[in-house]
Amino acid sequence: MTERRLVVNVDHVATLRQARLGLEPDPVTAATLAILGGADGIVVHLREDRRHIQDRDLRVLRQTIHGRLCLEMAGTQEMLKVALDVRPDSVTLVPERREELTTEGGLDVQSRIGEIGEIARALHESNIRTCIFIEPDLEQIKAAHRVGARAVEIHTGRYAERGPDHEEVLRKIEDAVRLAVKLKLEVGVGHGLDYRNVGKLAESDLIDEFSIGHAIVSRALYVGMERAVREMKQLVGRD
């Protein structure tokens, strides 16, 4: 079995803080507790409208977190400048619309080959791992490989919804994972994963990383961040 990583997204801690525009709760403190609970890394999405995570959060996390720091960001020159300045361990390129509540789907790499390729090259030259958040679509996997990404994170939103096409969606994810591995890409999964639905994906020996935020932060309200992370680590198969 591959050694799986659990990276914890603390955006929703910042969302609660920004509701009052105050100092608490602090996503940096939450990230520290997540690491103490066994998280292998921390994920934050610095949105262009700064609706939750702020630039200062990202910079303080870079200075204080011992573990992988992943920055989710739109594939724009503005965000590229931030990444090259802060130098996270990894950048995940995601689509972004201001009117959405949360990221609604994967990045269409095929339609932006040149632009995404340029950003991936700039990140690579600065020794920043490039990951692309994409749908479980074989052509998008190939496009991610073509632009020089080192990893893909497969969008699991439809899987998490458990609609009538649940089994078909799961098969598409499994096919996408196998192709990514064949192309020597690291494979992550994320979006909508929780304590009830993560188990089926955790059965795969081919998935390297699970990126989970909302479910862990929600659970942490009742049991604390360290325990919430520990419980999720057990489910993804590391402990």
Secondary structure, DSSP 8 states (H G I E B T S, - for coil): ----EEEEE-HHHHHHHHTTTSS-S-HHHHHHHHHHTT-SEEEEE--TT-SSS-HHHHHHHHHH--SEEEEEE-SSHHHHHHHHHH--SEEEE----TT-SS--S----GGGHHHHHHHHHHHHHTT-EEEEEE-S-HHHHHHHHHTT-SEEEEE-HHHHHT-TTHHHHHHHHHHHHHHHHHTT-EEEEESS--TTTHHHHHT-SS--EEEE-HHHHHHHHHH-HHHHHHHHHHHHT--
